[in-house]
Amino acid sequence: MSNVNYSLKHKGVRLISASEAWVKSKNGKLKLNPKYTFVGKVDTDMPNMIVTATDKQKPKFKGNTYDLNRTAKGQIIEHFYDDKGKRNKKT
């Protein structure tokens, strides 16, 4: 489980546990933890993951990325960002 808090000071992608990302509301339903921003989704083969990033520059994977190898990390970035570091409008 990651204890990395998303902040604009910490540029890059953070992969966090679903138990940390979703909190129960007053009526018992799950909602997104207000400390994090949901910027897109990844294939459902990895359902317990929220990817957070800044729009300022292409993320560089600082922080806890669990046991993902370099190829998997690169594929996540390429899914959300183009070669110039701008967010893809499709995702």
N, CA, C and O atoms as CSV, one atom per row, in Angstrom:
chain,resi,resn,atom,element,x,y,z
A,1,MET,N,N,0.840,-1.168,0.000
A,1,MET,CA,C,0.000,0.000,0.000
A,1,MET,C,C,0.889,1.237,0.000
A,1,MET,O,O,1.868,1.302,0.744
A,2,SER,N,N,0.557,2.196,-0.816
A,2,SER,CA,C,1.352,3.412,-0.931
A,2,SER,C,C,0.808,4.487,0.001
A,2,SER,O,O,-0.404,4.608,0.186
A,3,ASN,N,N,1.698,5.253,0.577
A,3,ASN,CA,C,1.256,6.373,1.398
A,3,ASN,C,C,1.645,7.700,0.757
A,3,ASN,O,O,1.823,8.703,1.447
A,4,VAL,N,N,1.773,7.699,-0.561
A,4,VAL,CA,C,2.157,8.901,-1.291
A,4,VAL,C,C,0.929,9.784,-1.472
A,4,VAL,O,O,-0.079,9.337,-2.020
A,5,ASN,N,N,1.002,11.017,-1.023
A,5,ASN,CA,C,-0.081,11.974,-1.226
A,5,ASN,C,C,0.199,12.772,-2.487
A,5,ASN,O,O,1.316,13.244,-2.697
A,6,TYR,N,N,-0.819,12.922,-3.327
A,6,TYR,CA,C,-0.649,13.662,-4.565
A,6,TYR,C,C,-0.607,15.153,-4.270
A,6,TYR,O,O,-1.411,15.667,-3.493
A,7,SER,N,N,0.322,15.826,-4.886
A,7,SER,CA,C,0.464,17.264,-4.731
A,7,SER,C,C,1.069,17.802,-6.012
A,7,SER,O,O,1.818,17.100,-6.690
A,8,LEU,N,N,0.750,19.040,-6.349
A,8,LEU,CA,C,1.347,19.631,-7.542
A,8,LEU,C,C,2.850,19.796,-7.385
A,8,LEU,O,O,3.560,19.931,-8.381
A,9,LYS,N,N,3.350,19.788,-6.146
A,9,LYS,CA,C,4.786,19.870,-5.912
A,9,LYS,C,C,5.487,18.585,-6.338
A,9,LYS,O,O,6.665,18.610,-6.694
A,10,HIS,N,N,4.774,17.469,-6.304
A,10,HIS,CA,C,5.352,16.170,-6.649
A,10,HIS,C,C,4.861,15.779,-8.031
A,10,HIS,O,O,3.804,15.163,-8.170
A,11,LYS,N,N,5.627,16.136,-9.051
A,11,LYS,CA,C,5.213,15.832,-10.412
A,11,LYS,C,C,5.452,14.365,-10.696
A,11,LYS,O,O,6.402,13.773,-10.184
A,12,GLY,N,N,4.596,13.780,-11.508
A,12,GLY,CA,C,4.767,12.391,-11.890
A,12,GLY,C,C,3.509,11.590,-11.688
A,12,GLY,O,O,2.450,12.134,-11.375
A,13,VAL,N,N,3.631,10.309,-11.867
A,13,VAL,CA,C,2.496,9.401,-11.765
A,13,VAL,C,C,2.569,8.655,-10.461
A,13,VAL,O,O,3.638,8.187,-10.070
A,14,ARG,N,N,1.458,8.537,-9.787
A,14,ARG,CA,C,1.378,7.765,-8.555
A,14,ARG,C,C,0.351,6.661,-8.748
A,14,ARG,O,O,-0.765,6.912,-9.202
A,15,LEU,N,N,0.723,5.474,-8.412
A,15,LEU,CA,C,-0.199,4.347,-8.413
A,15,LEU,C,C,-0.541,4.067,-6.964
A,15,LEU,O,O,0.344,3.773,-6.159
A,16,ILE,N,N,-1.809,4.156,-6.628
A,16,ILE,CA,C,-2.199,4.000,-5.232
A,16,ILE,C,C,-3.216,2.890,-5.088
A,16,ILE,O,O,-3.900,2.524,-6.043
A,17,SER,N,N,-3.305,2.364,-3.892
A,17,SER,CA,C,-4.225,1.283,-3.585
A,17,SER,C,C,-5.664,1.776,-3.656
A,17,SER,O,O,-5.954,2.919,-3.302
A,18,ALA,N,N,-6.563,0.910,-4.116
A,18,ALA,CA,C,-7.980,1.271,-4.185
A,18,ALA,C,C,-8.550,1.527,-2.799
A,18,ALA,O,O,-9.442,2.361,-2.645
A,19,SER,N,N,-8.050,0.822,-1.784
A,19,SER,CA,C,-8.563,1.031,-0.429
A,19,SER,C,C,-8.203,2.417,0.097
A,19,SER,O,O,-8.913,2.962,0.943
A,20,GLU,N,N,-7.116,2.986,-0.393
A,20,GLU,CA,C,-6.735,4.344,-0.006
A,20,GLU,C,C,-7.446,5.384,-0.874
A,20,GLU,O,O,-7.754,6.480,-0.405
A,21,ALA,N,N,-7.705,5.044,-2.129
A,21,ALA,CA,C,-8.287,5.993,-3.073
A,21,ALA,C,C,-9.781,6.207,-2.852
A,21,ALA,O,O,-10.283,7.313,-3.050
A,22,TRP,N,N,-10.492,5.162,-2.444
A,22,TRP,CA,C,-11.940,5.260,-2.275
A,22,TRP,C,C,-12.274,5.287,-0.794
A,22,TRP,O,O,-11.795,4.449,-0.030
A,23,VAL,N,N,-13.091,6.242,-0.390
A,23,VAL,CA,C,-13.528,6.359,1.002
A,23,VAL,C,C,-15.048,6.306,1.039
A,23,VAL,O,O,-15.718,6.662,0.069
A,24,LYS,N,N,-15.588,5.856,2.177
A,24,LYS,CA,C,-17.042,5.775,2.313
A,24,LYS,C,C,-17.611,7.146,2.648
A,24,LYS,O,O,-17.065,7.875,3.475
A,25,SER,N,N,-18.715,7.484,1.993
A,25,SER,CA,C,-19.393,8.744,2.278
A,25,SER,C,C,-20.359,8.550,3.446
A,25,SER,O,O,-20.445,7.457,4.006
A,26,LYS,N,N,-21.075,9.593,3.809
A,26,LYS,CA,C,-21.999,9.521,4.939
A,26,LYS,C,C,-23.100,8.492,4.729
A,26,LYS,O,O,-23.551,7.860,5.685
A,27,ASN,N,N,-23.537,8.318,3.476
A,27,ASN,CA,C,-24.603,7.355,3.203
A,27,ASN,C,C,-24.072,5.950,2.906
A,27,ASN,O,O,-24.848,5.068,2.539
A,28,GLY,N,N,-22.775,5.731,3.058
A,28,GLY,CA,C,-22.198,4.404,2.909
A,28,GLY,C,C,-21.688,4.064,1.526
A,28,GLY,O,O,-21.108,2.996,1.332
A,29,LYS,N,N,-21.888,4.944,0.563
A,29,LYS,CA,C,-21.395,4.686,-0.791
A,29,LYS,C,C,-19.930,5.100,-0.889
A,29,LYS,O,O,-19.460,5.953,-0.134
A,30,LEU,N,N,-19.219,4.487,-1.825
A,30,LEU,CA,C,-17.807,4.827,-2.024
A,30,LEU,C,C,-17.678,6.067,-2.894
A,30,LEU,O,O,-18.403,6.230,-3.875
A,31,LYS,N,N,-16.743,6.943,-2.524
A,31,LYS,CA,C,-16.436,8.119,-3.339
A,31,LYS,C,C,-14.925,8.296,-3.367
A,31,LYS,O,O,-14.208,7.748,-2.529
A,32,LEU,N,N,-14.452,9.061,-4.332
A,32,LEU,CA,C,-13.016,9.291,-4.489
A,32,LEU,C,C,-12.495,10.145,-3.345
A,32,LEU,O,O,-13.086,11.166,-2.994
A,33,ASN,N,N,-11.383,9.714,-2.772
A,33,ASN,CA,C,-10.736,10.457,-1.698
A,33,ASN,C,C,-10.377,11.851,-2.219
A,33,ASN,O,O,-9.738,11.962,-3.266
A,34,PRO,N,N,-10.771,12.918,-1.514
A,34,PRO,CA,C,-10.506,14.270,-2.023
A,34,PRO,C,C,-9.022,14.635,-2.115
A,34,PRO,O,O,-8.685,15.646,-2.731
A,35,LYS,N,N,-8.127,13.838,-1.519
A,35,LYS,CA,C,-6.689,14.111,-1.619
A,35,LYS,C,C,-6.138,13.781,-2.998
A,35,LYS,O,O,-5.033,14.203,-3.336
A,36,TYR,N,N,-6.905,13.020,-3.813
A,36,TYR,CA,C,-6.400,12.541,-5.093
A,36,TYR,C,C,-7.262,13.045,-6.240
A,36,TYR,O,O,-8.423,13.408,-6.050
A,37,THR,N,N,-6.677,13.061,-7.434
A,37,THR,CA,C,-7.379,13.466,-8.641
A,37,THR,C,C,-7.359,12.308,-9.622
A,37,THR,O,O,-6.302,11.738,-9.892
A,38,PHE,N,N,-8.511,11.961,-10.151
A,38,PHE,CA,C,-8.617,10.881,-11.121
A,38,PHE,C,C,-8.440,11.481,-12.501
A,38,PHE,O,O,-9.226,12.336,-12.908
A,39,VAL,N,N,-7.414,11.044,-13.232
A,39,VAL,CA,C,-7.147,11.625,-14.541
A,39,VAL,C,C,-7.438,10.670,-15.685
A,39,VAL,O,O,-7.364,11.072,-16.846
A,40,GLY,N,N,-7.759,9.448,-15.401
A,40,GLY,CA,C,-8.048,8.494,-16.451
A,40,GLY,C,C,-8.091,7.101,-15.898
A,40,GLY,O,O,-7.893,6.884,-14.703
A,41,LYS,N,N,-8.350,6.160,-16.766
A,41,LYS,CA,C,-8.394,4.783,-16.312
A,41,LYS,C,C,-7.478,3.924,-17.173
A,41,LYS,O,O,-7.168,4.255,-18.317
A,42,VAL,N,N,-7.069,2.839,-16.598
A,42,VAL,CA,C,-6.201,1.893,-17.268
A,42,VAL,C,C,-7.028,0.642,-17.515
A,42,VAL,O,O,-8.085,0.476,-16.908
A,43,ASP,N,N,-6.578,-0.222,-18.374
A,43,ASP,CA,C,-7.280,-1.463,-18.677
A,43,ASP,C,C,-7.751,-2.150,-17.396
A,43,ASP,O,O,-7.069,-2.086,-16.374
A,44,THR,N,N,-8.898,-2.797,-17.443
A,44,THR,CA,C,-9.479,-3.408,-16.245
A,44,THR,C,C,-8.684,-4.597,-15.735
A,44,THR,O,O,-9.054,-5.182,-14.717
A,45,ASP,N,N,-7.601,-4.976,-16.410
A,45,ASP,CA,C,-6.710,-6.000,-15.858
A,45,ASP,C,C,-6.053,-5.497,-14.577
A,45,ASP,O,O,-5.563,-6.293,-13.776
A,46,MET,N,N,-6.041,-4.180,-14.380
A,46,MET,CA,C,-5.475,-3.571,-13.178
A,46,MET,C,C,-6.545,-2.690,-12.527
A,46,MET,O,O,-6.418,-1.466,-12.561
A,47,PRO,N,N,-7.591,-3.270,-11.937
A,47,PRO,CA,C,-8.713,-2.460,-11.462
A,47,PRO,C,C,-8.428,-1.640,-10.212
A,47,PRO,O,O,-9.117,-0.647,-9.980
A,48,ASN,N,N,-7.449,-2.008,-9.399
A,48,ASN,CA,C,-7.212,-1.325,-8.132
A,48,ASN,C,C,-6.155,-0.249,-8.263
A,48,ASN,O,O,-5.209,-0.205,-7.477
A,49,MET,N,N,-6.307,0.615,-9.248
A,49,MET,CA,C,-5.273,1.600,-9.499
A,49,MET,C,C,-5.894,2.901,-9.980
A,49,MET,O,O,-6.820,2.905,-10.791
A,50,ILE,N,N,-5.377,3.986,-9.474
A,50,ILE,CA,C,-5.727,5.317,-9.961
A,50,ILE,C,C,-4.419,5.991,-10.327
A,50,ILE,O,O,-3.465,5.973,-9.550
A,51,VAL,N,N,-4.376,6.578,-11.492
A,51,VAL,CA,C,-3.166,7.234,-11.959
A,51,VAL,C,C,-3.350,8.737,-11.797
A,51,VAL,O,O,-4.334,9.298,-12.279
A,52,THR,N,N,-2.417,9.383,-11.127
A,52,THR,CA,C,-2.483,10.831,-10.975
A,52,THR,C,C,-1.242,11.449,-11.590
A,52,THR,O,O,-0.153,10.880,-11.520
A,53,ALA,N,N,-1.413,12.613,-12.190
A,53,ALA,CA,C,-0.286,13.259,-12.846
A,53,ALA,C,C,-0.568,14.744,-12.985
A,53,ALA,O,O,-1.688,15.196,-12.750
A,54,THR,N,N,0.442,15.491,-13.364
A,54,THR,CA,C,0.252,16.916,-13.617
A,54,THR,C,C,0.153,17.148,-15.110
A,54,THR,O,O,0.563,16.306,-15.909
A,55,ASP,N,N,-0.387,18.283,-15.478
A,55,ASP,CA,C,-0.460,18.648,-16.885
A,55,ASP,C,C,0.760,19.455,-17.313
A,55,ASP,O,O,0.879,19.822,-18.482
A,56,LYS,N,N,1.660,19.731,-16.387
A,56,LYS,CA,C,2.799,20.603,-16.680
A,56,LYS,C,C,3.876,19.915,-17.512
A,56,LYS,O,O,4.440,20.529,-18.417
A,57,GLN,N,N,4.166,18.661,-17.220
A,57,GLN,CA,C,5.192,17.957,-17.977
A,57,GLN,C,C,4.915,16.462,-17.940
A,57,GLN,O,O,4.134,15.978,-17.121
A,58,LYS,N,N,5.564,15.750,-18.833
A,58,LYS,CA,C,5.377,14.309,-18.901
A,58,LYS,C,C,5.912,13.668,-17.621
A,58,LYS,O,O,7.048,13.944,-17.235
A,59,PRO,N,N,5.131,12.825,-16.958
A,59,PRO,CA,C,5.563,12.221,-15.693
A,59,PRO,C,C,6.819,11.375,-15.846
A,59,PRO,O,O,7.114,10.855,-16.921
A,60,LYS,N,N,7.556,11.251,-14.736
A,60,LYS,CA,C,8.815,10.514,-14.752
A,60,LYS,C,C,8.840,9.388,-13.731
A,60,LYS,O,O,9.910,8.859,-13.433
A,61,PHE,N,N,7.705,9.014,-13.193
A,61,PHE,CA,C,7.597,7.899,-12.254
A,61,PHE,C,C,8.412,8.089,-10.998
A,61,PHE,O,O,9.214,7.227,-10.641
A,62,LYS,N,N,8.218,9.205,-10.325
A,62,LYS,CA,C,8.801,9.387,-9.007
A,62,LYS,C,C,7.804,8.839,-8.007
A,62,LYS,O,O,6.595,8.980,-8.193
A,63,GLY,N,N,8.282,8.234,-6.978
A,63,GLY,CA,C,7.373,7.696,-5.971
A,63,GLY,C,C,7.189,6.204,-6.118
A,63,GLY,O,O,7.918,5.542,-6.856
A,64,ASN,N,N,6.221,5.690,-5.418
A,64,ASN,CA,C,5.987,4.256,-5.368
A,64,ASN,C,C,5.188,3.804,-6.579
A,64,ASN,O,O,4.057,4.249,-6.776
A,65,THR,N,N,5.754,2.939,-7.379
A,65,THR,CA,C,5.044,2.387,-8.527
A,65,THR,C,C,4.891,0.881,-8.393
A,65,THR,O,O,4.714,0.172,-9.384
A,66,TYR,N,N,4.962,0.401,-7.161
A,66,TYR,CA,C,4.830,-1.021,-6.862
A,66,TYR,C,C,5.837,-1.830,-7.671
A,66,TYR,O,O,6.991,-1.423,-7.807
A,67,ASP,N,N,5.418,-2.954,-8.200
A,67,ASP,CA,C,6.345,-3.864,-8.865
A,67,ASP,C,C,6.233,-3.809,-10.382
A,67,ASP,O,O,6.590,-4.774,-11.057
A,68,LEU,N,N,5.747,-2.709,-10.928
A,68,LEU,CA,C,5.642,-2.614,-12.376
A,68,LEU,C,C,7.026,-2.462,-12.986
A,68,LEU,O,O,7.876,-1.741,-12.463
A,69,ASN,N,N,7.241,-3.157,-14.107
A,69,ASN,CA,C,8.532,-3.016,-14.775
A,69,ASN,C,C,8.543,-1.754,-15.634
A,69,ASN,O,O,7.522,-1.082,-15.781
A,70,ARG,N,N,9.693,-1.446,-16.191
A,70,ARG,CA,C,9.862,-0.204,-16.951
A,70,ARG,C,C,8.930,-0.146,-18.161
A,70,ARG,O,O,8.404,0.918,-18.489
A,71,THR,N,N,8.727,-1.278,-18.820
A,71,THR,CA,C,7.855,-1.313,-19.995
A,71,THR,C,C,6.422,-0.969,-19.623
A,71,THR,O,O,5.771,-0.187,-20.316
A,72,ALA,N,N,5.924,-1.547,-18.529
A,72,ALA,CA,C,4.552,-1.273,-18.092
A,72,ALA,C,C,4.380,0.196,-17.717
A,72,ALA,O,O,3.360,0.804,-18.039
A,73,LYS,N,N,5.364,0.760,-17.042
A,73,LYS,CA,C,5.291,2.174,-16.671
A,73,LYS,C,C,5.236,3.057,-17.919
A,73,LYS,O,O,4.453,4.004,-17.988
A,74,GLY,N,N,6.066,2.737,-18.888
A,74,GLY,CA,C,6.078,3.511,-20.127
A,74,GLY,C,C,4.765,3.429,-20.875
A,74,GLY,O,O,4.322,4.416,-21.463
A,75,GLN,N,N,4.129,2.250,-20.859
A,75,GLN,CA,C,2.851,2.088,-21.545
A,75,GLN,C,C,1.754,2.910,-20.883
A,75,GLN,O,O,0.879,3.445,-21.564
A,76,ILE,N,N,1.797,3.011,-19.560
A,76,ILE,CA,C,0.805,3.828,-18.858
A,76,ILE,C,C,0.971,5.293,-19.248
A,76,ILE,O,O,-0.013,5.980,-19.524
A,77,ILE,N,N,2.206,5.770,-19.271
A,77,ILE,CA,C,2.465,7.160,-19.646
A,77,ILE,C,C,2.045,7.429,-21.083
A,77,ILE,O,O,1.408,8.445,-21.362
A,78,GLU,N,N,2.391,6.537,-21.991
A,78,GLU,CA,C,2.047,6.746,-23.394
A,78,GLU,C,C,0.544,6.732,-23.617
A,78,GLU,O,O,0.052,7.338,-24.569
A,79,HIS,N,N,-0.190,6.044,-22.745
A,79,HIS,CA,C,-1.643,6.011,-22.866
A,79,HIS,C,C,-2.241,7.389,-22.581
A,79,HIS,O,O,-3.201,7.789,-23.240
A,80,PHE,N,N,-1.690,8.116,-21.616
A,80,PHE,CA,C,-2.263,9.387,-21.191
A,80,PHE,C,C,-1.581,10.612,-21.786
A,80,PHE,O,O,-2.178,11.688,-21.806
A,81,TYR,N,N,-0.331,10.480,-22.278
A,81,TYR,CA,C,0.430,11.640,-22.742
A,81,TYR,C,C,1.009,11.408,-24.124
A,81,TYR,O,O,1.364,10.284,-24.477
A,82,ASP,N,N,1.103,12.494,-24.919
A,82,ASP,CA,C,1.757,12.387,-26.217
A,82,ASP,C,C,3.263,12.616,-26.048
A,82,ASP,O,O,3.751,12.770,-24.929
A,83,ASP,N,N,3.995,12.636,-27.170
A,83,ASP,CA,C,5.454,12.757,-27.113
A,83,ASP,C,C,5.925,14.109,-26.587
A,83,ASP,O,O,7.057,14.228,-26.120
A,84,LYS,N,N,5.075,15.125,-26.657
A,84,LYS,CA,C,5.446,16.455,-26.177
A,84,LYS,C,C,5.098,16.657,-24.709
A,84,LYS,O,O,5.336,17.733,-24.160
A,85,GLY,N,N,4.540,15.639,-24.071
A,85,GLY,CA,C,4.188,15.750,-22.664
A,85,GLY,C,C,2.812,16.335,-22.416
A,85,GLY,O,O,2.471,16.634,-21.271
A,86,LYS,N,N,2.012,16.506,-23.460
A,86,LYS,CA,C,0.663,17.049,-23.321
A,86,LYS,C,C,-0.330,15.902,-23.138
A,86,LYS,O,O,-0.136,14.808,-23.667
A,87,ARG,N,N,-1.397,16.170,-22.380
A,87,ARG,CA,C,-2.422,15.150,-22.162
A,87,ARG,C,C,-3.115,14.809,-23.468
A,87,ARG,O,O,-3.455,15.699,-24.248
A,88,ASN,N,N,-3.327,13.508,-23.711
A,88,ASN,CA,C,-4.115,13.074,-24.851
A,88,ASN,C,C,-5.562,13.469,-24.625
A,88,ASN,O,O,-6.099,13.246,-23.540
A,89,LYS,N,N,-6.193,14.043,-25.616
A,89,LYS,CA,C,-7.585,14.472,-25.474
A,89,LYS,C,C,-8.537,13.273,-25.453
A,89,LYS,O,O,-9.660,13.382,-24.959
A,90,LYS,N,N,-8.095,12.133,-25.984
A,90,LYS,CA,C,-8.954,10.947,-26.050
A,90,LYS,C,C,-9.093,10.262,-24.703
A,90,LYS,O,O,-10.099,9.592,-24.467
A,91,THR,N,N,-8.121,10.405,-23.810
A,91,THR,CA,C,-8.149,9.676,-22.537
A,91,THR,C,C,-8.403,10.588,-21.373
A,91,THR,O,O,-8.457,10.131,-20.232
